[in-house]
Amino acid sequence: MPHGALRVHHSRRLLTKGTRLTARQLRAALQRLHLSQRGLARRLQVDPRTVRHWTAGDSRIPHAVALLLAAWQRYPELIPALPATRPPKRGH
């Protein structure tokens, strides 16, 4: 395996610098990880529309995102938990 390459879960393809993650592969990864588009957006701190564009194939998926998803598939314990939402403050 080339240095720095990550094997995509359930696939023989390697994600190397020149490899692009397709919208179909992203949707499959989200399904395997039990993540919604919104959940991915919150964990990556990007606008949900960005993830929607990636999953629709309208925008190129950054290589860093592809590598991160590959790592999460191999090591799901690395997926960050979302912070608990706080109830709205009540007025006095």
ABEGO torsion letter per residue (X at the ends): XBBGBBBBBGBABBBBAABBBBAAAAAAAAAAAGBBAAAAAAAAGBBAAAAAAAAAGABBBBAAAAAAAAAAAABAAABBBBBBBBBBBBBX
